[in-house]
Amino acid sequence: MSETAESRPPRIDCVLICGGVWHDMDFARLELLKLLAEDPSVRTRVFEDYENLDAIRSASVLITYTCDVTPSLAAQEVLRDWLSAGGRWYALHGTNSVLRLLENGLWDAPRWAPLFMDLLGSQFVSHPPIAPYTVTVADAGHPMVEGIEPFETTDELYHMECHGDLHVLLETECTEEGTGFVEAAQAIGTHPVMYIKHHGKGAVLYNTLGHCRGHYDLQPMLDWWPTVDRCAWDLPVFYELLRRGIGWIKQREGVSG
């Protein structure tokens, strides 16, 4: 049977925002692009920040892997309207971070972007030293995590200030305070690892896993980081969650791919 226009999968325009500090953005960007390229109907534009407003407005789907990259108010409003109209956004790791180093040597998480953090559903406030911890499934019946067994990862365990109604899919228990952060004492207890927050016809899927750092990524604070850290990126289950998340954002209203 010959191919017809009706039988072809629709083009899916993806915006990938990957940029910021203290992480191996080259590695994360390449890994995400390879996953997106598994579907030839996905055509991806890549940016380091949120300020190409027309690209966001015209995007079918959005993926972000950033650290300390805060959109302008105009960009936040575009993101709000895009989500409300049916956009789906897969936000990874440090997307919800705003960081400032104080004179006393502690890192602060200033509340400078309340609209942005409300859209994401959380704001990063601290983490303990990178060490193994167990991730458990909070809603085993949800397709995003169906069949996922509890797993151990060595990653940054995010302590977050949460905003609004979050549908938690993965979570973890933390018994250690953060180190080097102003709000480190708020760490003890259960923390979301992956969740969905709905906005109008659209939604955000947030996954806190995926720290990565290479030798040069702490400059100018430190010229050379002695190890190459891949954390959850070393785990097949993390790539399964990434693929499922990409599949989830492609199911947005009006996109059948």
ChimeraX attribute file (.defattr): number of C-alpha atoms within 10 A of each C-alpha:
attribute: neighborCount
match mode: 1-to-1
recipient: residues
	/A:1	3
	/A:2	4
	/A:3	7
	/A:4	7
	/A:5	7
	/A:6	7
	/A:7	8
	/A:8	10
	/A:9	13
	/A:10	14
	/A:11	14
	/A:12	19
	/A:13	19
	/A:14	23
	/A:15	25
	/A:16	27
	/A:17	21
	/A:18	24
	/A:19	24
	/A:20	18
	/A:21	16
	/A:22	19
	/A:23	23
	/A:24	21
	/A:25	22
	/A:26	13
	/A:27	14
	/A:28	21
	/A:29	18
	/A:30	12
	/A:31	14
	/A:32	19
	/A:33	15
	/A:34	11
	/A:35	13
	/A:36	20
	/A:37	13
	/A:38	10
	/A:39	13
	/A:40	10
	/A:41	15
	/A:42	20
	/A:43	16
	/A:44	18
	/A:45	15
	/A:46	16
	/A:47	15
	/A:48	16
	/A:49	18
	/A:50	23
	/A:51	17
	/A:52	12
	/A:53	15
	/A:54	10
	/A:55	16
	/A:56	22
	/A:57	16
	/A:58	12
	/A:59	20
	/A:60	26
	/A:61	27
	/A:62	24
	/A:63	24
	/A:64	26
	/A:65	27
	/A:66	26
	/A:67	21
	/A:68	17
	/A:69	21
	/A:70	22
	/A:71	16
	/A:72	14
	/A:73	14
	/A:74	12
	/A:75	20
	/A:76	21
	/A:77	16
	/A:78	19
	/A:79	23
	/A:80	19
	/A:81	16
	/A:82	24
	/A:83	23
	/A:84	16
	/A:85	15
	/A:86	19
	/A:87	28
	/A:88	28
	/A:89	31
	/A:90	23
	/A:91	23
	/A:92	22
	/A:93	23
	/A:94	25
	/A:95	29
	/A:96	30
	/A:97	23
	/A:98	21
	/A:99	20
	/A:100	14
	/A:101	13
	/A:102	11
	/A:103	7
	/A:104	8
	/A:105	11
	/A:106	14
	/A:107	20
	/A:108	19
	/A:109	18
	/A:110	14
	/A:111	13
	/A:112	10
	/A:113	17
	/A:114	15
	/A:115	15
	/A:116	22
	/A:117	22
	/A:118	17
	/A:119	21
	/A:120	27
	/A:121	23
	/A:122	23
	/A:123	25
	/A:124	22
	/A:125	25
	/A:126	28
	/A:127	23
	/A:128	20
	/A:129	15
	/A:130	13
	/A:131	11
	/A:132	13
	/A:133	16
	/A:134	14
	/A:135	20
	/A:136	19
	/A:137	21
	/A:138	19
	/A:139	16
	/A:140	15
	/A:141	11
	/A:142	13
	/A:143	12
	/A:144	23
	/A:145	19
	/A:146	12
	/A:147	11
	/A:148	15
	/A:149	12
	/A:150	15
	/A:151	13
	/A:152	13
	/A:153	22
	/A:154	21
	/A:155	23
	/A:156	23
	/A:157	30
	/A:158	23
	/A:159	28
	/A:160	22
	/A:161	15
	/A:162	16
	/A:163	15
	/A:164	12
	/A:165	11
	/A:166	19
	/A:167	16
	/A:168	19
	/A:169	24
	/A:170	22
	/A:171	20
	/A:172	20
	/A:173	17
	/A:174	19
	/A:175	11
	/A:176	16
	/A:177	19
	/A:178	22
	/A:179	16
	/A:180	17
	/A:181	21
	/A:182	18
	/A:183	19
	/A:184	20
	/A:185	13
	/A:186	16
	/A:187	23
	/A:188	14
	/A:189	12
	/A:190	12
	/A:191	20
	/A:192	25
	/A:193	24
	/A:194	26
	/A:195	22
	/A:196	20
	/A:197	21
	/A:198	20
	/A:199	20
	/A:200	13
	/A:201	14
	/A:202	20
	/A:203	23
	/A:204	23
	/A:205	26
	/A:206	27
	/A:207	24
	/A:208	25
	/A:209	22
	/A:210	24
	/A:211	24
	/A:212	22
	/A:213	21
	/A:214	19
	/A:215	16
	/A:216	17
	/A:217	19
	/A:218	16
	/A:219	12
	/A:220	9
	/A:221	8
	/A:222	10
	/A:223	11
	/A:224	13
	/A:225	14
	/A:226	9
	/A:227	10
	/A:228	13
	/A:229	18
	/A:230	18
	/A:231	20
	/A:232	19
	/A:233	20
	/A:234	13
	/A:235	15
	/A:236	10
	/A:237	16
	/A:238	18
	/A:239	17
	/A:240	14
	/A:241	17
	/A:242	20
	/A:243	16
	/A:244	15
	/A:245	21
	/A:246	22
	/A:247	15
	/A:248	17
	/A:249	24
	/A:250	23
	/A:251	16
	/A:252	19
	/A:253	14
	/A:254	11
	/A:255	14
	/A:256	11
	/A:257	16
